[in-house]
Amino acid sequence: MHTALLVVIVLIILAGTYILATYNKLVTLKNRVKEAWSDIEVQMKRRYDLIPNLVETVKRIRRT
C-alpha cells in the first residue's frame, strides 16, 4: 500500500516538473519571438529614416 502511494507521489512530482519545464520553455520562446520582431521593426525604422536622404541624393544628382 505504501509503495503504491509512493509511486503516485513520484508520478505527480514528475508530471509537475514536466509541466513547469514546458511552460518555462514556451515563455522563453515567446520572449525570443518578441525580441526578433522588435529587431525587425528597428531595421525597418532605420530604412524608413534613410528614405529622405536617398531622395535628396537623387535630386542632387539630377540637378548636375
N, C-alpha and C positions, 0 to 999 in steps of 0.2 A: 504494500500500500504506500509506504513512504517512497519507494522507488518510482512509482507512477507519478506521484506528486512532484518529485524532483525533476522528472523528465518534462512534465508540463511547465514547470517554472523555467527550466532551461530553454525550452522552445519559445516561451513568451519573451524571455530576455533576448534570444537570438532574433526573433521577429521584430522586436522593438529596435534593436540595433540596426537591422537591415532597413527598416522604415526610416530611421533617423539618418542613416548614411545616404540613402537615396534622396531624401528631402534636401540634405545639405548639398549634394551634388547638383540637384536641379536648381537650387538657389544660386550656386556658383556659376552654372551655365547661363542662367538668366542674366546675371550681372555681366558676364563676358559678352553676351549679345548686346546688352545696353551700351557697353563700352565701345564695341565695334561700330554700332550705329552712330555713336557720338563722334568717333573718329571720322566716319564718312561725312557727317554733317560739317565738321570743321574743314575738311578738304573742299567740300562744295562751297562753303562760305569764302574760303581763300580764292577759289577760282572766280566766284562771282565778284569779289572785290577787285580782281585784276582786269575785268572787262573794260572799265572806263579807261584804264591805261592803254589797253590794246587799241581801243577806238581812237584815242588821241594819237597814238603812234601811226596808225593808218592814215589819219587826217594829215599828219605832218609829212608823211611820205608822198601823199598825193599832191601836196602843195609844191613840192620841189620838182 
